[in-house]
Amino acid sequence: MHGYYSAAIPFEGGKHGMGILTRERPLRVRRLALPGTEEARTCMIAEFSEYIFCGTHLSVTDTDQIASLQIIVREAEKTGKPFFLAGDLNCEPGSRTGQWLGRNFILLSDTAHHTWPADKPVKTIDYIALYKNNAARSIVKLKTRMMDETKASDHRAVYADIRFRISPEKLFFGEPYLQDMTDDGITVMFQTRTPVSTWIEYGTDTLHLQSARTLLAGQEPCLGLENSIRLDGIQRDVKYYYRVCAREVQLNEAYYKILGNTVKTPFYSFTLPSSHTQDFTAFVMNDLHERDDVMQRLLEVVRQKGFSHFDFGFYNGDCVPDPYGQEHTIVRVNKLMTAVNASECFTTLIRGNHEIRNAYSAGLVSLMRNFGGKTYGAFTWGNTRFVVLDCSEDKPDSTWVYYGLNDFSKLRKDQVEFLKKEISSKAFRKAHHHILLNHIPIWGEDDVYTDGFHPWTALWEPLLKKAGFDIDIVAHAHNYYFYEKGVKGNPVPQYGGGSPSLGSQDIGTIAILQSRGESLRLIVFDAAGNKRLDREL
């Protein structure tokens, strides 16, 4: 911790004055002289990024006390931050000074508890207070108490637990995003900077709305930063409007709770496709590795080419690389989702090998809710069936860097059973087009940087050969390519997306899947605006 001192008078060969101890280092500390008829007085003002703290020990005369508080108030009026005052003010609540204090400050300590003398308190002369400026509205008092301590001082210490309200514009990390589309429902996910009570208002217009919220055994979770709400009973081919509503849970105790004001997002909309929906536009990007500049450039390129709206899309791996903590991961996911307007565009985040590295990699799964919570699966959009596979790591589970904490062999074997069911399903057989997406290429092991490790080929190839996919969309190799059927032993054409990262000479690519009637085209642009591919599937 950091300690600061302001001497007021010499005392017994040393000095007597004010000290403060802080966990966070202040931006600046100032010392001011205060009036004292019987002895000189002082205060210390420490400024932090979000608030200002003033510690003092006032004179014993009310004239000096009020004059001192007026000096302190002039300092408080100079700032737009919350201004806290604490110390031995040598006045009781009903005194002239105490009444002046109550008119200008919000008392955070409980004046019903006497603070002096420490052994048998009979007076309240020690306070924690908050100056009444506009910034004071951001402070919530949670609890206060007097310490049952008689040895440390001749005064009892007072304690106030407060928190800062989250301003409405900062409550959400980003816009909500659509996940887990099914025949009659969709999940809305969003993250907040503090626990909230939350619900969604939705309907086929913005005036006649119904509400949905998440309940766990009859209770709202109100636990963490990650929120998801399921909307069921949704009709296909009908446009729905929705908005997210949230109240900050400032205190959540057994018999006492403090809730903030309700914050509501703007209205967004979505439409679930029906079997008659033939036209759509989708995007695929990959291996961005936090290169937001390249992502924005790719999106600007396709906008200039006339692709200004996406119905859905895919981030095909290594777009949330090496997630090391919850907030870092939430920020990265929201960057991706906001960039493509995922509040109205159903977006799938496919795991690459870098998504499953680092401390919060398993936590990333809780920010995605496609395929019933799995990292692989399938869905139909119009007349096209999309199948997503999770190749997982590009090294064996026995590799020492995993410390025995992985079992991706089982995950890949589980997908064999998934593929068997998927390929024989009515939805797959009924679809006119079939698109396969996975991060690490299943074919072409000599040029995809896996050091000869390629278990997915033997596991999945027998099923994929007879499935009849139109194309396999892959990533990982960090360079653009297109292989015709059979070039690498691949039973279907294979498109590999380019990447701007890791020193590659390639500047990144974005793929557009455009369906018009029975026609399905794959169009690929690079970040320089060049069209790399335009092919009917």
Residue pairs with C-beta under 8 A, 6 or more apart in sequence:
1 21
1 22
1 23
2 21
2 22
2 23
2 24
2 25
2 26
3 19
3 20
3 21
3 22
4 19
4 20
4 21
4 22
4 26
4 29
4 44
4 46
5 17
5 18
5 19
6 17
6 18
6 19
6 31
6 42
6 43
6 44
7 15
7 16
7 17
7 42
8 15
8 16
8 17
8 18
8 36
8 39
8 40
8 41
8 42
8 57
9 15
9 16
9 17
9 39
9 40
10 16
17 42
17 57
18 42
18 43
18 44
18 55
18 56
18 57
18 87
19 44
19 55
20 29
20 44
20 46
20 53
20 55
22 46
22 48
22 53
24 48
26 46
26 47
26 48
27 47
27 48
27 49
28 46
28 47
29 44
29 45
29 46
29 47
30 44
30 45
30 47
31 42
31 43
31 44
31 45
32 42
32 43
32 44
32 45
32 71
32 72
32 75
33 40
33 41
33 42
34 40
34 41
34 42
34 43
34 56
34 58
34 59
34 64
34 67
34 68
34 71
34 72
35 41
35 59
35 64
35 67
35 68
36 59
36 64
37 59
37 61
37 63
37 64
38 59
38 60
38 61
39 59
41 56
41 57
41 58
41 59
41 64
41 68
42 56
42 57
43 54
43 55
43 56
43 68
43 72
43 87
44 54
44 55
44 56
45 52
45 53
45 54
45 75
46 52
46 53
46 54
46 55
47 79
47 81
50 81
50 82
50 164
51 81
51 82
51 83
51 84
51 164
52 76
52 79
52 81
52 82
52 83
52 84
53 84
53 86
54 72
54 75
54 76
54 83
54 84
54 85
54 86
55 86
55 87
56 68
56 72
56 85
56 86
56 87
56 89
57 87
57 88
57 90
58 64
58 65
58 68
58 69
58 87
58 88
58 89
58 90
58 91
58 97
59 65
59 68
59 90
60 90
62 91
62 95
62 96
62 97
65 89
65 90
65 91
65 97
66 96
66 97
66 100
69 97
69 100
69 101
69 104
72 85
73 104
73 131
75 83
76 83
76 85
76 131
76 133
77 133
79 133
79 135
80 133
80 134
80 135
81 135
82 130
82 131
82 133
82 135
82 136
82 138
82 139
82 164
83 130
83 131
83 133
83 135
84 108
84 128
84 129
84 130
84 131
85 105
85 127
85 128
85 129
85 130
85 131
86 127
86 128
86 129
87 126
87 127
88 125
88 126
88 155
89 97
89 101
89 125
89 126
89 127
90 125
91 97
91 98
91 101
91 125
92 98
92 123
92 124
92 125
93 99
93 102
93 107
93 111
93 124
101 107
101 127
101 129
104 131
104 132
105 129
105 130
105 131
105 132
106 129
106 130
106 131
106 132
106 136
106 139
106 141
107 127
107 128
107 129
108 128
108 129
108 130
108 141
108 144
108 160
108 162
109 126
109 127
109 128
109 129
109 144
109 146
109 158
109 159
109 160
110 144
110 145
110 146
110 158
111 124
111 127
112 124
113 121
113 124
113 145
113 146
113 156
113 158
114 121
114 122
114 123
114 124
114 146
114 156
115 121
115 123
115 124
115 125
115 126
115 146
115 155
115 156
115 157
115 158
116 122
116 123
116 124
116 125
116 126
116 154
116 155
116 156
117 154
117 155
118 149
118 150
118 151
118 152
118 153
118 154
118 155
118 156
119 150
121 146
121 156
125 155
126 155
126 156
126 157
126 158
127 158
128 144
128 158
128 159
128 160
130 136
130 139
130 162
137 165
138 164
138 165
138 167
139 162
139 163
139 164
139 165
140 162
140 163
140 164
140 165
140 250
140 251
140 258
140 260
141 160
141 161
141 162
142 161
142 162
142 163
142 250
142 251
142 258
143 160
143 161
144 158
144 159
144 160
144 161
145 158
145 159
146 156
146 157
146 158
146 159
147 156
147 157
147 158
147 159
148 156
149 156
149 157
150 156
163 250
163 251
165 248
165 250
165 260
166 192
166 193
166 194
166 248
166 260
168 261
168 263
170 193
171 192
171 193
171 194
171 196
171 246
171 248
171 263
172 190
172 191
172 192
172 193
172 244
172 246
172 263
172 265
173 190
173 191
173 192
173 193
173 225
173 330
173 331
173 334
174 190
174 191
174 334
174 335
174 337
174 338
175 190
175 265
175 268
175 334
175 337
175 338
175 341
175 342
175 343
176 188
176 189
176 190
176 244
176 265
176 268
176 343
177 188
177 189
177 190
177 337
177 342
177 343
177 347
178 186
178 187
178 188
178 189
178 270
178 342
178 343
178 344
178 345
178 346
178 347
179 186
179 187
179 188
179 189
179 228
179 346
179 347
179 368
179 369
179 370
180 186
180 187
180 230
180 369
180 370
180 371
180 372
181 272
181 346
181 370
181 379
183 236
183 272
184 232
184 233
184 234
184 235
184 236
184 272
185 230
185 231
185 232
185 233
185 234
186 230
186 231
186 234
186 270
186 272
186 346
187 228
187 229
187 230
187 231
187 369
188 200
188 228
188 229
188 230
188 231
188 242
188 244
189 226
189 227
189 228
189 367
189 369
190 227
190 228
190 244
191 225
191 226
191 227
191 330
191 333
191 334
191 367
192 198
192 225
192 227
192 246
192 248
193 225
194 225
194 248
194 249
194 250
195 222
195 223
195 224
195 225
195 248
195 249
195 252
196 222
196 227
196 246
196 247
196 248
196 249
197 220
197 222
197 246
197 247
197 249
197 259
198 213
198 214
198 220
198 227
198 229
198 244
198 245
198 246
198 247
199 211
199 212
199 213
199 229
199 245
200 211
200 212
200 213
200 229
200 231
200 242
200 243
200 244
200 245
201 209
201 210
201 211
201 242
201 243
201 245
201 264
202 209
202 210
202 211
202 212
202 231
202 240
202 241
202 242
202 243
203 209
203 210
203 240
203 241
204 238
204 239
204 240
204 241
205 241
206 241
206 267
212 229
212 230
212 231
212 232
213 220
213 229
214 220
214 221
214 227
214 228
214 229
214 230
222 249
222 252
225 326
225 327
225 330
226 330
226 366
226 367
227 246
228 369
229 244
231 240
231 242
234 240
234 272
235 272
236 271
236 272
236 273
236 274
237 271
237 272
237 273
237 274
237 276
237 277
238 271
238 272
239 269
239 270
239 271
240 269
240 270
240 271
241 267
241 268
241 269
242 267
242 268
242 269
242 270
243 264
243 265
243 266
243 267
243 268
244 264
244 265
245 262
245 263
245 264
245 265
246 262
246 263
247 259
247 260
247 261
247 262
247 263
248 259
248 260
248 261
248 263
249 257
249 258
249 259
249 260
250 258
250 259
250 260
251 257
251 258
268 343
268 344
269 344
270 344
270 346
273 280
273 311
273 380
273 381
273 382
275 380
275 382
275 383
276 382
277 381
277 382
278 382
278 383
278 515
278 516
278 517
278 518
279 382
279 515
279 516
279 517
280 311
280 312
280 381
280 382
280 384
280 513
280 514
280 515
281 307
281 309
281 310
281 311
281 512
281 513
281 514
281 515
282 310
282 311
282 312
282 313
282 314
282 381
282 512
282 513
282 514
283 302
283 307
283 310
283 313
283 314
283 340
283 510
283 511
283 512
283 513
284 313
284 314
284 316
284 437
284 473
284 497
284 510
284 511
284 512
284 513
285 295
285 298
285 313
285 314
285 315
285 316
285 319
285 497
285 508
285 510
285 511
286 315
286 316
286 317
286 318
286 319
286 352
286 439
286 475
286 476
286 497
286 499
287 316
287 317
287 318
287 319
287 352
287 475
287 476
287 478
287 497
287 498
287 499
287 500
287 501
287 508
288 294
288 295
288 315
288 318
288 319
288 336
288 499
288 500
288 501
288 508
289 318
289 319
289 321
289 354
289 499
289 500
289 501
289 502
290 321
290 332
291 500
291 501
291 508
292 335
292 339
294 500
294 507
294 508
294 527
295 336
295 339
296 339
297 508
297 527
298 508
298 509
298 510
298 525
298 527
299 339
299 340
299 510
301 510
301 525
301 526
301 527
301 528
301 529
302 510
302 512
302 525
304 529
305 525
305 529
305 531
307 512
307 514
310 340
310 341
310 345
311 345
311 346
311 381
312 345
312 346
312 347
312 348
312 381
313 340
313 345
313 346
313 347
313 348
314 347
314 348
314 349
314 350
314 388
314 437
314 473
315 336
315 347
315 348
315 349
315 350
316 350
316 352
316 437
316 438
316 439
316 473
316 474
316 475
316 497
317 350
317 351
317 352
317 353
317 354
317 355
317 439
317 440
317 475
317 476
318 352
318 353
318 354
318 355
318 439
318 475
318 476
318 499
318 501
319 332
319 336
319 349
319 352
319 355
320 329
320 332
320 333
320 336
320 349
320 354
320 355
320 364
321 352
321 354
321 355
321 357
322 354
322 357
322 358
322 361
323 329
323 332
323 355
323 358
323 359
323 360
323 361
323 363
323 364
324 358
324 359
324 360
325 359
325 360
326 360
326 363
328 360
329 360
329 363
329 364
329 367
330 367
333 349
333 364
333 367
336 342
336 347
336 349
337 343
337 347
340 347
348 368
348 370
348 388
349 355
349 367
349 368
349 370
350 375
350 388
350 390
350 437
350 438
350 439
351 364
351 375
351 390
351 392
351 439
352 439
352 440
352 475
352 476
353 391
353 392
353 393
353 394
353 439
353 440
353 476
355 361
355 364
356 362
356 364
356 392
356 393
356 406
356 408
365 373
365 375
368 375
370 377
370 379
370 388
371 377
371 378
371 379
371 388
375 390
375 411
376 388
376 389
376 390
376 415
376 418
377 387
377 388
377 418
378 385
378 386
378 387
378 388
378 422
378 427
378 428
379 385
379 386
380 386
380 427
380 431
382 515
383 431
383 432
383 433
383 515
383 518
384 431
384 432
384 433
384 434
384 435
384 515
384 520
385 427
385 428
385 431
385 433
385 434
385 435
386 435
386 437
387 419
387 422
387 428
387 434
387 435
387 436
387 437
387 469
388 437
388 438
389 415
389 419
389 436
389 437
389 438
389 456
389 460
390 411
390 415
390 438
390 439
391 412
391 438
391 439
391 440
391 442
391 456
392 406
392 408
392 411
392 412
393 399
393 402
393 406
393 408
394 440
394 449
394 450
394 451
394 453
394 476
395 401
395 402
395 450
395 451
395 453
396 453
397 404
397 406
397 407
397 408
397 409
409 455
412 455
412 456
412 459
412 460
413 459
415 459
415 460
416 459
416 460
416 463
419 460
419 463
419 464
419 467
420 463
422 428
423 463
423 466
423 467
428 434
428 467
432 518
433 470
433 515
433 520
433 537
434 467
434 468
434 469
434 470
435 469
435 470
435 471
435 473
435 513
435 537
436 464
436 467
436 469
436 471
436 472
436 473
436 492
437 472
437 473
437 474
438 456
438 472
438 473
438 474
439 474
439 475
439 476
440 448
440 450
440 456
440 474
440 475
440 476
441 448
441 472
441 474
441 476
441 477
441 488
441 494
441 496
442 456
442 457
442 460
442 461
442 464
442 472
442 474
442 490
443 457
443 461
443 472
443 483
443 488
443 489
443 490
443 494
444 483
444 488
444 489
444 490
444 494
445 452
445 454
445 457
447 477
448 476
448 477
449 476
449 477
449 478
461 491
464 472
464 491
464 492
465 491
469 492
470 492
470 493
470 520
470 537
471 492
471 493
471 494
471 495
471 522
471 537
472 490
472 492
472 493
472 494
472 495
473 494
473 495
473 497
473 511
474 494
474 495
474 496
474 497
475 496
475 497
475 499
476 496
477 496
478 498
478 499
478 501
478 502
478 504
478 506
479 496
479 498
479 499
479 504
479 505
479 506
480 496
480 497
480 498
480 506
480 509
480 524
480 526
480 532
481 494
481 495
481 496
482 493
482 494
482 495
482 496
482 524
482 532
482 533
482 535
483 490
483 493
483 494
483 496
484 493
485 491
485 492
485 493
487 494
488 494
493 535
493 537
495 511
495 522
495 524
495 533
497 509
497 510
497 511
497 524
498 504
498 506
498 507
498 508
498 509
498 526
498 532
499 506
499 508
500 506
500 507
500 508
500 527
506 526
507 526
507 527
507 528
508 526
508 527
509 524
509 525
509 526
509 527
509 532
510 524
510 525
511 522
511 523
511 524
511 533
512 521
512 522
512 523
512 524
512 525
513 520
513 521
513 522
514 520
514 521
514 523
515 521
519 536
520 536
520 537
521 534
521 535
521 536
521 537
522 533
522 534
522 535
522 537
523 531
523 533
523 534
523 535
524 531
524 532
524 533
524 534
525 531
525 532
526 532
